[in-house]
Amino acid sequence: MRWLLVLLVVAGCSKKEPAGPPPEEKPPQIPQTELKRGQDACGAYVAKICACTVPDAARQCGLAKALPDAITTGLEVAQNPESTRRDVLQSNDVIRKTMKECIEQTAKLPALGCD
C-alpha cells in the first residue's frame, strides 16, 4: 500500500504541464531611413508623373497616387501590435515592393517623354 502511495506521489510530481506555444516574435520593422527614402521616392514620382503633359502620363497619374497610400497602409499593419508575424512580414514585403515600383517608374519617365 505504501508503494502505491509513493508511486502516485512520484508520478504526480513528475508530470509537468506542457508549456504553451512560445510567444510569437515580431519580425524587425523596416528601418526609418529606408522607409523615408521610399516615401520620398514615391512622392517625387507622383509629383513628376502628374506634372507631365504626355497623354499616357494622365492615366498613370491616377494610378501613381495610390502608391504612397499603399506604403502608409502597409506601415499601419506592420506596426499594429495585434498583427501576427505573418501580417508584418507580408506588409513589409508590400511596402518594399511599392517603394521599388516608385523608383523603377521614376526611371522610366524620360522614355515616356517626361522630365
Backbone as XML, in Angstrom:
<?xml version="1.0"?>
<chain id="A" units="angstrom">
  <residue number="1" name="MET">
    <atom name="N" x="0.817" y="-1.183" z="0.000"/>
    <atom name="CA" x="0.000" y="0.000" z="0.000"/>
    <atom name="C" x="0.873" y="1.264" z="0.000"/>
  </residue>
  <residue number="2" name="ARG">
    <atom name="N" x="1.969" y="1.221" z="0.785"/>
    <atom name="CA" x="2.856" y="2.375" z="0.808"/>
    <atom name="C" x="3.493" y="2.603" z="-0.559"/>
  </residue>
  <residue number="3" name="TRP">
    <atom name="N" x="3.854" y="1.508" z="-1.203"/>
    <atom name="CA" x="4.491" y="1.644" z="-2.516"/>
    <atom name="C" x="3.551" y="2.290" z="-3.520"/>
  </residue>
  <residue number="4" name="LEU">
    <atom name="N" x="2.299" y="1.929" z="-3.417"/>
    <atom name="CA" x="1.313" y="2.514" z="-4.317"/>
    <atom name="C" x="1.200" y="4.012" z="-4.062"/>
  </residue>
  <residue number="5" name="LEU">
    <atom name="N" x="1.178" y="4.392" z="-2.802"/>
    <atom name="CA" x="1.097" y="5.799" z="-2.438"/>
    <atom name="C" x="2.352" y="6.542" z="-2.905"/>
  </residue>
  <residue number="6" name="VAL">
    <atom name="N" x="3.512" y="5.946" z="-2.722"/>
    <atom name="CA" x="4.773" y="6.558" z="-3.165"/>
    <atom name="C" x="4.771" y="6.697" z="-4.683"/>
  </residue>
  <residue number="7" name="LEU">
    <atom name="N" x="4.319" y="5.687" z="-5.391"/>
    <atom name="CA" x="4.277" y="5.745" z="-6.851"/>
    <atom name="C" x="3.334" y="6.847" z="-7.320"/>
  </residue>
  <residue number="8" name="LEU">
    <atom name="N" x="2.198" y="6.991" z="-6.676"/>
    <atom name="CA" x="1.260" y="8.042" z="-7.059"/>
    <atom name="C" x="1.851" y="9.425" z="-6.813"/>
  </residue>
  <residue number="9" name="VAL">
    <atom name="N" x="2.536" y="9.597" z="-5.705"/>
    <atom name="CA" x="3.155" y="10.881" z="-5.402"/>
    <atom name="C" x="4.256" y="11.182" z="-6.415"/>
  </residue>
  <residue number="10" name="VAL">
    <atom name="N" x="5.094" y="10.218" z="-6.700"/>
    <atom name="CA" x="6.180" y="10.410" z="-7.660"/>
    <atom name="C" x="5.611" y="10.676" z="-9.050"/>
  </residue>
  <residue number="11" name="ALA">
    <atom name="N" x="4.602" y="9.908" z="-9.419"/>
    <atom name="CA" x="4.001" y="10.099" z="-10.737"/>
    <atom name="C" x="3.352" y="11.470" z="-10.829"/>
  </residue>
  <residue number="12" name="GLY">
    <atom name="N" x="2.717" y="11.914" z="-9.773"/>
    <atom name="CA" x="2.091" y="13.226" z="-9.769"/>
    <atom name="C" x="3.106" y="14.342" z="-9.851"/>
  </residue>
  <residue number="13" name="CYS">
    <atom name="N" x="4.237" y="14.170" z="-9.214"/>
    <atom name="CA" x="5.281" y="15.198" z="-9.234"/>
    <atom name="C" x="6.022" y="15.238" z="-10.560"/>
  </residue>
  <residue number="14" name="SER">
    <atom name="N" x="6.117" y="14.107" z="-11.228"/>
    <atom name="CA" x="6.900" y="14.072" z="-12.459"/>
    <atom name="C" x="6.127" y="14.619" z="-13.651"/>
  </residue>
  <residue number="15" name="LYS">
    <atom name="N" x="4.821" y="14.721" z="-13.535"/>
    <atom name="CA" x="4.042" y="15.260" z="-14.652"/>
    <atom name="C" x="4.196" y="16.768" z="-14.677"/>
  </residue>
  <residue number="16" name="LYS">
    <atom name="N" x="4.557" y="17.270" z="-15.801"/>
    <atom name="CA" x="4.677" y="18.719" z="-15.957"/>
    <atom name="C" x="3.643" y="19.150" z="-16.983"/>
  </residue>
  <residue number="17" name="GLU">
    <atom name="N" x="3.079" y="20.264" z="-16.703"/>
    <atom name="CA" x="2.131" y="20.823" z="-17.650"/>
    <atom name="C" x="2.906" y="21.251" z="-18.900"/>
  </residue>
  <residue number="18" name="PRO">
    <atom name="N" x="2.378" y="20.936" z="-20.048"/>
    <atom name="CA" x="3.089" y="21.364" z="-21.250"/>
    <atom name="C" x="3.070" y="22.889" z="-21.334"/>
  </residue>
  <residue number="19" name="ALA">
    <atom name="N" x="4.221" y="23.422" z="-21.591"/>
    <atom name="CA" x="4.294" y="24.875" z="-21.781"/>
    <atom name="C" x="3.603" y="25.189" z="-23.091"/>
  </residue>
  <residue number="20" name="GLY">
    <atom name="N" x="2.812" y="26.218" z="-23.096"/>
    <atom name="CA" x="2.087" y="26.602" z="-24.309"/>
    <atom name="C" x="3.057" y="26.941" z="-25.418"/>
  </residue>
  <residue number="21" name="PRO">
    <atom name="N" x="2.515" y="27.286" z="-26.550"/>
    <atom name="CA" x="3.409" y="27.639" z="-27.659"/>
    <atom name="C" x="4.229" y="28.866" z="-27.273"/>
  </residue>
  <residue number="22" name="PRO">
    <atom name="N" x="5.455" y="28.917" z="-27.760"/>
    <atom name="CA" x="6.296" y="30.070" z="-27.429"/>
    <atom name="C" x="5.664" y="31.347" z="-27.976"/>
  </residue>
  <residue number="23" name="PRO">
    <atom name="N" x="5.882" y="32.448" z="-27.312"/>
    <atom name="CA" x="5.305" y="33.691" z="-27.821"/>
    <atom name="C" x="5.857" y="33.992" z="-29.211"/>
  </residue>
  <residue number="24" name="GLU">
    <atom name="N" x="4.992" y="34.509" z="-30.043"/>
    <atom name="CA" x="5.361" y="34.779" z="-31.425"/>
    <atom name="C" x="6.232" y="36.032" z="-31.494"/>
  </residue>
  <residue number="25" name="GLU">
    <atom name="N" x="7.402" y="35.896" z="-32.083"/>
    <atom name="CA" x="8.288" y="37.043" z="-32.237"/>
    <atom name="C" x="7.882" y="37.836" z="-33.467"/>
  </residue>
  <residue number="26" name="LYS">
    <atom name="N" x="7.871" y="39.129" z="-33.312"/>
    <atom name="CA" x="7.585" y="40.004" z="-34.448"/>
    <atom name="C" x="8.864" y="40.192" z="-35.244"/>
  </residue>
  <residue number="27" name="PRO">
    <atom name="N" x="8.772" y="40.185" z="-36.561"/>
    <atom name="CA" x="9.966" y="40.429" z="-37.370"/>
    <atom name="C" x="10.388" y="41.894" z="-37.232"/>
  </residue>
  <residue number="28" name="PRO">
    <atom name="N" x="11.605" y="42.194" z="-37.556"/>
    <atom name="CA" x="12.057" y="43.580" z="-37.429"/>
    <atom name="C" x="11.279" y="44.498" z="-38.377"/>
  </residue>
  <residue number="29" name="GLN">
    <atom name="N" x="11.109" y="45.719" z="-37.932"/>
    <atom name="CA" x="10.440" y="46.732" z="-38.754"/>
    <atom name="C" x="11.414" y="47.247" z="-39.811"/>
  </residue>
  <residue number="30" name="ILE">
    <atom name="N" x="10.876" y="47.846" z="-40.839"/>
    <atom name="CA" x="11.718" y="48.471" z="-41.866"/>
    <atom name="C" x="12.405" y="49.671" z="-41.218"/>
  </residue>
  <residue number="31" name="PRO">
    <atom name="N" x="13.710" y="49.803" z="-41.394"/>
    <atom name="CA" x="14.425" y="50.950" z="-40.801"/>
    <atom name="C" x="13.824" y="52.283" z="-41.271"/>
  </residue>
  <residue number="32" name="GLN">
    <atom name="N" x="13.814" y="53.255" z="-40.384"/>
    <atom name="CA" x="13.224" y="54.566" z="-40.693"/>
    <atom name="C" x="13.898" y="55.234" z="-41.883"/>
  </residue>
  <residue number="33" name="THR">
    <atom name="N" x="15.213" y="55.081" z="-42.021"/>
    <atom name="CA" x="15.900" y="55.717" z="-43.149"/>
    <atom name="C" x="15.442" y="55.117" z="-44.478"/>
  </residue>
  <residue number="34" name="GLU">
    <atom name="N" x="15.284" y="53.795" z="-44.502"/>
    <atom name="CA" x="14.808" y="53.129" z="-45.723"/>
    <atom name="C" x="13.378" y="53.559" z="-46.028"/>
  </residue>
  <residue number="35" name="LEU">
    <atom name="N" x="12.568" y="53.611" z="-45.008"/>
    <atom name="CA" x="11.169" y="54.000" z="-45.167"/>
    <atom name="C" x="11.065" y="55.436" z="-45.680"/>
  </residue>
  <residue number="36" name="LYS">
    <atom name="N" x="11.856" y="56.326" z="-45.124"/>
    <atom name="CA" x="11.841" y="57.742" z="-45.539"/>
    <atom name="C" x="12.261" y="57.877" z="-46.997"/>
  </residue>
  <residue number="37" name="ARG">
    <atom name="N" x="13.305" y="57.150" z="-47.384"/>
    <atom name="CA" x="13.748" y="57.198" z="-48.793"/>
    <atom name="C" x="12.643" y="56.712" z="-49.721"/>
  </residue>
  <residue number="38" name="GLY">
    <atom name="N" x="11.975" y="55.641" z="-49.333"/>
    <atom name="CA" x="10.901" y="55.108" z="-50.160"/>
    <atom name="C" x="9.717" y="56.053" z="-50.263"/>
  </residue>
  <residue number="39" name="GLN">
    <atom name="N" x="9.344" y="56.660" z="-49.143"/>
    <atom name="CA" x="8.237" y="57.616" z="-49.168"/>
    <atom name="C" x="8.596" y="58.830" z="-50.016"/>
  </residue>
  <residue number="40" name="ASP">
    <atom name="N" x="9.828" y="59.296" z="-49.901"/>
    <atom name="CA" x="10.282" y="60.423" z="-50.721"/>
    <atom name="C" x="10.282" y="60.054" z="-52.203"/>
  </residue>
  <residue number="41" name="ALA">
    <atom name="N" x="10.723" y="58.842" z="-52.514"/>
    <atom name="CA" x="10.756" y="58.397" z="-53.915"/>
    <atom name="C" x="9.349" y="58.329" z="-54.494"/>
  </residue>
  <residue number="42" name="CYS">
    <atom name="N" x="8.404" y="57.831" z="-53.713"/>
    <atom name="CA" x="7.029" y="57.748" z="-54.211"/>
    <atom name="C" x="6.410" y="59.129" z="-54.352"/>
  </residue>
  <residue number="43" name="GLY">
    <atom name="N" x="6.697" y="60.007" z="-53.409"/>
    <atom name="CA" x="6.184" y="61.375" z="-53.510"/>
    <atom name="C" x="6.731" y="62.088" z="-54.737"/>
  </residue>
  <residue number="44" name="ALA">
    <atom name="N" x="8.010" y="61.902" z="-54.995"/>
    <atom name="CA" x="8.639" y="62.523" z="-56.164"/>
    <atom name="C" x="8.058" y="61.951" z="-57.456"/>
  </residue>
  <residue number="45" name="TYR">
    <atom name="N" x="7.837" y="60.637" z="-57.485"/>
    <atom name="CA" x="7.265" y="60.019" z="-58.692"/>
    <atom name="C" x="5.867" y="60.560" z="-58.962"/>
  </residue>
  <residue number="46" name="VAL">
    <atom name="N" x="5.046" y="60.647" z="-57.947"/>
    <atom name="CA" x="3.675" y="61.152" z="-58.120"/>
    <atom name="C" x="3.725" y="62.588" z="-58.639"/>
  </residue>
  <residue number="47" name="ALA">
    <atom name="N" x="4.578" y="63.406" z="-58.041"/>
    <atom name="CA" x="4.672" y="64.806" z="-58.473"/>
    <atom name="C" x="5.109" y="64.901" z="-59.928"/>
  </residue>
  <residue number="48" name="LYS">
    <atom name="N" x="6.102" y="64.111" z="-60.325"/>
    <atom name="CA" x="6.625" y="64.187" z="-61.691"/>
    <atom name="C" x="5.638" y="63.639" z="-62.721"/>
  </residue>
  <residue number="49" name="ILE">
    <atom name="N" x="5.017" y="62.504" z="-62.431"/>
    <atom name="CA" x="4.108" y="61.909" z="-63.419"/>
    <atom name="C" x="2.846" y="62.751" z="-63.568"/>
  </residue>
  <residue number="50" name="CYS">
    <atom name="N" x="2.390" y="63.347" z="-62.484"/>
    <atom name="CA" x="1.173" y="64.162" z="-62.557"/>
    <atom name="C" x="1.447" y="65.531" z="-63.184"/>
  </residue>
  <residue number="51" name="ALA">
    <atom name="N" x="2.699" y="66.003" z="-63.166"/>
    <atom name="CA" x="3.059" y="67.270" z="-63.804"/>
    <atom name="C" x="3.355" y="67.089" z="-65.293"/>
  </residue>
  <residue number="52" name="CYS">
    <atom name="N" x="3.538" y="65.870" z="-65.723"/>
    <atom name="CA" x="3.878" y="65.579" z="-67.113"/>
    <atom name="C" x="2.651" y="65.791" z="-68.006"/>
  </residue>
  <residue number="53" name="THR">
    <atom name="N" x="2.890" y="66.343" z="-69.184"/>
    <atom name="CA" x="1.791" y="66.659" z="-70.101"/>
    <atom name="C" x="1.585" y="65.607" z="-71.190"/>
  </residue>
  <residue number="54" name="VAL">
    <atom name="N" x="2.362" y="64.572" z="-71.189"/>
    <atom name="CA" x="2.220" y="63.497" z="-72.168"/>
    <atom name="C" x="0.893" y="62.775" z="-71.900"/>
  </residue>
  <residue number="55" name="PRO">
    <atom name="N" x="0.127" y="62.388" z="-72.939"/>
    <atom name="CA" x="-1.187" y="61.760" z="-72.730"/>
    <atom name="C" x="-1.167" y="60.517" z="-71.826"/>
  </residue>
  <residue number="56" name="ASP">
    <atom name="N" x="-0.173" y="59.664" z="-71.965"/>
    <atom name="CA" x="-0.114" y="58.468" z="-71.125"/>
    <atom name="C" x="0.123" y="58.811" z="-69.651"/>
  </residue>
  <residue number="57" name="ALA">
    <atom name="N" x="0.715" y="59.951" z="-69.401"/>
    <atom name="CA" x="1.032" y="60.342" z="-68.025"/>
    <atom name="C" x="-0.233" y="60.618" z="-67.218"/>
  </residue>
  <residue number="58" name="ALA">
    <atom name="N" x="-1.261" y="61.152" z="-67.852"/>
    <atom name="CA" x="-2.506" y="61.454" z="-67.131"/>
    <atom name="C" x="-3.130" y="60.175" z="-66.571"/>
  </residue>
  <residue number="59" name="ARG">
    <atom name="N" x="-3.108" y="59.118" z="-67.354"/>
    <atom name="CA" x="-3.645" y="57.838" z="-66.895"/>
    <atom name="C" x="-2.792" y="57.281" z="-65.759"/>
  </residue>
  <residue number="60" name="GLN">
    <atom name="N" x="-1.474" y="57.371" z="-65.905"/>
    <atom name="CA" x="-0.569" y="56.854" z="-64.886"/>
    <atom name="C" x="-0.598" y="57.696" z="-63.607"/>
  </residue>
  <residue number="61" name="CYS">
    <atom name="N" x="-0.955" y="58.961" z="-63.737"/>
    <atom name="CA" x="-1.025" y="59.838" z="-62.569"/>
    <atom name="C" x="-2.053" y="59.310" z="-61.570"/>
  </residue>
  <residue number="62" name="GLY">
    <atom name="N" x="-3.212" y="58.934" z="-62.066"/>
    <atom name="CA" x="-4.254" y="58.406" z="-61.174"/>
    <atom name="C" x="-3.811" y="57.154" z="-60.444"/>
  </residue>
  <residue number="63" name="LEU">
    <atom name="N" x="-3.094" y="56.292" z="-61.145"/>
    <atom name="CA" x="-2.595" y="55.060" z="-60.528"/>
    <atom name="C" x="-1.470" y="55.362" z="-59.539"/>
  </residue>
  <residue number="64" name="ALA">
    <atom name="N" x="-0.625" y="56.309" z="-59.883"/>
    <atom name="CA" x="0.527" y="56.635" z="-59.046"/>
    <atom name="C" x="0.109" y="57.196" z="-57.692"/>
  </residue>
  <residue number="65" name="LYS">
    <atom name="N" x="-1.007" y="57.887" z="-57.635"/>
    <atom name="CA" x="-1.457" y="58.495" z="-56.382"/>
    <atom name="C" x="-1.758" y="57.457" z="-55.298"/>
  </residue>
  <residue number="66" name="ALA">
    <atom name="N" x="-1.991" y="56.210" z="-55.710"/>
    <atom name="CA" x="-2.276" y="55.150" z="-54.740"/>
    <atom name="C" x="-1.004" y="54.591" z="-54.088"/>
  </residue>
  <residue number="67" name="LEU">
    <atom name="N" x="0.145" y="54.827" z="-54.691"/>
    <atom name="CA" x="1.386" y="54.243" z="-54.172"/>
    <atom name="C" x="1.760" y="54.742" z="-52.770"/>
  </residue>
  <residue number="68" name="PRO">
    <atom name="N" x="1.742" y="56.058" z="-52.497"/>
    <atom name="CA" x="2.042" y="56.494" z="-51.132"/>
    <atom name="C" x="1.022" y="55.951" z="-50.109"/>
  </residue>
  <residue number="69" name="ASP">
    <atom name="N" x="-0.231" y="55.839" z="-50.529"/>
    <atom name="CA" x="-1.258" y="55.282" z="-49.636"/>
    <atom name="C" x="-0.981" y="53.813" z="-49.328"/>
  </residue>
  <residue number="70" name="ALA">
    <atom name="N" x="-0.462" y="53.081" z="-50.299"/>
    <atom name="CA" x="-0.139" y="51.666" z="-50.082"/>
    <atom name="C" x="0.984" y="51.529" z="-49.044"/>
  </residue>
  <residue number="71" name="ILE">
    <atom name="N" x="1.944" y="52.430" z="-49.086"/>
    <atom name="CA" x="3.027" y="52.411" z="-48.097"/>
    <atom name="C" x="2.474" y="52.718" z="-46.711"/>
  </residue>
  <residue number="72" name="THR">
    <atom name="N" x="1.626" y="53.731" z="-46.628"/>
    <atom name="CA" x="1.038" y="54.117" z="-45.337"/>
    <atom name="C" x="0.207" y="52.987" z="-44.750"/>
  </residue>
  <residue number="73" name="THR">
    <atom name="N" x="-0.612" y="52.359" z="-45.565"/>
    <atom name="CA" x="-1.448" y="51.255" z="-45.089"/>
    <atom name="C" x="-0.590" y="50.076" z="-44.643"/>
  </residue>
  <residue number="74" name="GLY">
    <atom name="N" x="0.418" y="49.735" z="-45.426"/>
    <atom name="CA" x="1.316" y="48.641" z="-45.046"/>
    <atom name="C" x="2.036" y="48.929" z="-43.743"/>
  </residue>
  <residue number="75" name="LEU">
    <atom name="N" x="2.425" y="50.167" z="-43.559"/>
    <atom name="CA" x="3.114" y="50.567" z="-42.336"/>
    <atom name="C" x="2.188" y="50.467" z="-41.123"/>
  </residue>
  <residue number="76" name="GLU">
    <atom name="N" x="0.936" y="50.856" z="-41.295"/>
    <atom name="CA" x="-0.036" y="50.755" z="-40.198"/>
    <atom name="C" x="-0.242" y="49.306" z="-39.776"/>
  </residue>
  <residue number="77" name="VAL">
    <atom name="N" x="-0.318" y="48.415" z="-40.740"/>
    <atom name="CA" x="-0.492" y="46.998" z="-40.418"/>
    <atom name="C" x="0.763" y="46.448" z="-39.744"/>
  </residue>
  <residue number="78" name="ALA">
    <atom name="N" x="1.931" y="46.790" z="-40.281"/>
    <atom name="CA" x="3.191" y="46.270" z="-39.741"/>
    <atom name="C" x="3.444" y="46.745" z="-38.310"/>
  </residue>
  <residue number="79" name="GLN">
    <atom name="N" x="2.976" y="47.942" z="-37.972"/>
    <atom name="CA" x="3.224" y="48.493" z="-36.645"/>
    <atom name="C" x="2.099" y="48.214" z="-35.653"/>
  </residue>
  <residue number="80" name="ASN">
    <atom name="N" x="1.032" y="47.599" z="-36.116"/>
    <atom name="CA" x="-0.084" y="47.298" z="-35.227"/>
    <atom name="C" x="0.310" y="46.168" z="-34.278"/>
  </residue>
  <residue number="81" name="PRO">
    <atom name="N" x="0.169" y="46.364" z="-32.966"/>
    <atom name="CA" x="0.566" y="45.311" z="-32.022"/>
    <atom name="C" x="-0.287" y="44.044" z="-32.138"/>
  </residue>
  <residue number="82" name="GLU">
    <atom name="N" x="-1.440" y="44.136" z="-32.751"/>
    <atom name="CA" x="-2.299" y="42.962" z="-32.907"/>
    <atom name="C" x="-1.994" y="42.170" z="-34.179"/>
  </residue>
  <residue number="83" name="SER">
    <atom name="N" x="-1.114" y="42.692" z="-35.013"/>
    <atom name="CA" x="-0.760" y="41.990" z="-36.248"/>
    <atom name="C" x="0.076" y="40.760" z="-35.926"/>
  </residue>
  <residue number="84" name="THR">
    <atom name="N" x="-0.173" y="39.693" z="-36.673"/>
    <atom name="CA" x="0.614" y="38.480" z="-36.498"/>
    <atom name="C" x="1.959" y="38.641" z="-37.209"/>
  </residue>
  <residue number="85" name="ARG">
    <atom name="N" x="2.854" y="37.729" z="-36.929"/>
    <atom name="CA" x="4.171" y="37.751" z="-37.590"/>
    <atom name="C" x="3.994" y="37.700" z="-39.106"/>
  </residue>
  <residue number="86" name="ARG">
    <atom name="N" x="3.094" y="36.864" z="-39.551"/>
    <atom name="CA" x="2.846" y="36.730" z="-40.992"/>
    <atom name="C" x="2.337" y="38.045" z="-41.578"/>
  </residue>
  <residue number="87" name="ASP">
    <atom name="N" x="1.426" y="38.725" z="-40.866"/>
    <atom name="CA" x="0.908" y="40.005" z="-41.335"/>
    <atom name="C" x="2.031" y="41.029" z="-41.477"/>
  </residue>
  <residue number="88" name="VAL">
    <atom name="N" x="2.914" y="41.061" z="-40.490"/>
    <atom name="CA" x="4.021" y="42.021" z="-40.507"/>
    <atom name="C" x="4.968" y="41.717" z="-41.666"/>
  </residue>
  <residue number="89" name="LEU">
    <atom name="N" x="5.293" y="40.445" z="-41.848"/>
    <atom name="CA" x="6.185" y="40.074" z="-42.959"/>
    <atom name="C" x="5.573" y="40.444" z="-44.304"/>
  </residue>
  <residue number="90" name="GLN">
    <atom name="N" x="4.292" y="40.158" z="-44.473"/>
    <atom name="CA" x="3.628" y="40.478" z="-45.738"/>
    <atom name="C" x="3.539" y="41.984" z="-45.949"/>
  </residue>
  <residue number="91" name="SER">
    <atom name="N" x="3.265" y="42.718" z="-44.893"/>
    <atom name="CA" x="3.188" y="44.174" z="-45.003"/>
    <atom name="C" x="4.544" y="44.765" z="-45.370"/>
  </residue>
  <residue number="92" name="ASN">
    <atom name="N" x="5.595" y="44.289" z="-44.725"/>
    <atom name="CA" x="6.941" y="44.768" z="-45.055"/>
    <atom name="C" x="7.279" y="44.472" z="-46.512"/>
  </residue>
  <residue number="93" name="ASP">
    <atom name="N" x="6.860" y="43.314" z="-46.996"/>
    <atom name="CA" x="7.105" y="42.942" z="-48.389"/>
    <atom name="C" x="6.367" y="43.887" z="-49.340"/>
  </residue>
  <residue number="94" name="VAL">
    <atom name="N" x="5.115" y="44.182" z="-49.026"/>
    <atom name="CA" x="4.330" y="45.094" z="-49.867"/>
    <atom name="C" x="4.945" y="46.491" z="-49.860"/>
  </residue>
  <residue number="95" name="ILE">
    <atom name="N" x="5.370" y="46.952" z="-48.701"/>
    <atom name="CA" x="5.994" y="48.276" z="-48.604"/>
    <atom name="C" x="7.235" y="48.339" z="-49.481"/>
  </residue>
  <residue number="96" name="ARG">
    <atom name="N" x="8.076" y="47.338" z="-49.373"/>
    <atom name="CA" x="9.328" y="47.338" z="-50.159"/>
    <atom name="C" x="9.045" y="47.217" z="-51.659"/>
  </residue>
  <residue number="97" name="LYS">
    <atom name="N" x="8.080" y="46.414" z="-52.046"/>
    <atom name="CA" x="7.733" y="46.298" z="-53.470"/>
    <atom name="C" x="7.152" y="47.604" z="-53.999"/>
  </residue>
  <residue number="98" name="THR">
    <atom name="N" x="6.385" y="48.292" z="-53.186"/>
    <atom name="CA" x="5.814" y="49.571" z="-53.595"/>
    <atom name="C" x="6.914" y="50.608" z="-53.770"/>
  </residue>
  <residue number="99" name="MET">
    <atom name="N" x="7.848" y="50.655" z="-52.838"/>
    <atom name="CA" x="8.967" y="51.596" z="-52.957"/>
    <atom name="C" x="9.777" y="51.298" z="-54.215"/>
  </residue>
  <residue number="100" name="LYS">
    <atom name="N" x="9.992" y="50.016" z="-54.490"/>
    <atom name="CA" x="10.732" y="49.602" z="-55.689"/>
    <atom name="C" x="9.997" y="50.068" z="-56.944"/>
  </residue>
  <residue number="101" name="GLU">
    <atom name="N" x="8.686" y="49.918" z="-56.946"/>
    <atom name="CA" x="7.872" y="50.330" z="-58.089"/>
    <atom name="C" x="8.003" y="51.836" z="-58.332"/>
  </residue>
  <residue number="102" name="CYS">
    <atom name="N" x="7.993" y="52.614" z="-57.278"/>
    <atom name="CA" x="8.146" y="54.068" z="-57.420"/>
    <atom name="C" x="9.481" y="54.415" z="-58.059"/>
  </residue>
  <residue number="103" name="ILE">
    <atom name="N" x="10.540" y="53.774" z="-57.606"/>
    <atom name="CA" x="11.875" y="54.052" z="-58.136"/>
    <atom name="C" x="11.975" y="53.630" z="-59.598"/>
  </residue>
  <residue number="104" name="GLU">
    <atom name="N" x="11.449" y="52.454" z="-59.914"/>
    <atom name="CA" x="11.506" y="51.967" z="-61.298"/>
    <atom name="C" x="10.683" y="52.842" z="-62.237"/>
  </residue>
  <residue number="105" name="GLN">
    <atom name="N" x="9.507" y="53.254" z="-61.792"/>
    <atom name="CA" x="8.661" y="54.091" z="-62.641"/>
    <atom name="C" x="9.269" y="55.479" z="-62.842"/>
  </residue>
  <residue number="106" name="THR">
    <atom name="N" x="9.937" y="55.992" z="-61.834"/>
    <atom name="CA" x="10.626" y="57.285" z="-61.980"/>
    <atom name="C" x="11.733" y="57.171" z="-63.030"/>
  </residue>
  <residue number="107" name="ALA">
    <atom name="N" x="12.432" y="56.055" z="-63.045"/>
    <atom name="CA" x="13.499" y="55.846" z="-64.031"/>
    <atom name="C" x="12.949" y="55.751" z="-65.452"/>
  </residue>
  <residue number="108" name="LYS">
    <atom name="N" x="11.674" y="55.369" z="-65.602"/>
    <atom name="CA" x="11.068" y="55.238" z="-66.931"/>
    <atom name="C" x="10.483" y="56.563" z="-67.455"/>
  </residue>
  <residue number="109" name="LEU">
    <atom name="N" x="10.438" y="57.570" z="-66.643"/>
    <atom name="CA" x="9.814" y="58.825" z="-67.061"/>
    <atom name="C" x="10.470" y="59.452" z="-68.294"/>
  </residue>
  <residue number="110" name="PRO">
    <atom name="N" x="11.797" y="59.505" z="-68.394"/>
    <atom name="CA" x="12.393" y="60.090" z="-69.601"/>
    <atom name="C" x="11.988" y="59.352" z="-70.881"/>
  </residue>
  <residue number="111" name="ALA">
    <atom name="N" x="11.874" y="58.055" z="-70.832"/>
    <atom name="CA" x="11.469" y="57.306" z="-72.024"/>
    <atom name="C" x="10.014" y="57.599" z="-72.399"/>
  </residue>
  <residue number="112" name="LEU">
    <atom name="N" x="9.226" y="57.961" z="-71.399"/>
    <atom name="CA" x="7.823" y="58.302" z="-71.631"/>
    <atom name="C" x="7.697" y="59.695" z="-72.235"/>
  </residue>
  <residue number="113" name="GLY">
    <atom name="N" x="8.732" y="60.506" z="-72.066"/>
    <atom name="CA" x="8.715" y="61.872" z="-72.566"/>
    <atom name="C" x="8.519" y="62.880" z="-71.455"/>
  </residue>
  <residue number="114" name="CYS">
    <atom name="N" x="8.687" y="62.440" z="-70.225"/>
    <atom name="CA" x="8.556" y="63.332" z="-69.070"/>
    <atom name="C" x="9.938" y="63.563" z="-68.467"/>
  </residue>
  <residue number="115" name="ASP">
    <atom name="N" x="10.169" y="64.768" z="-68.007"/>
    <atom name="CA" x="11.465" y="65.072" z="-67.374"/>
    <atom name="C" x="11.319" y="65.173" z="-65.886"/>
  </residue>
</chain>
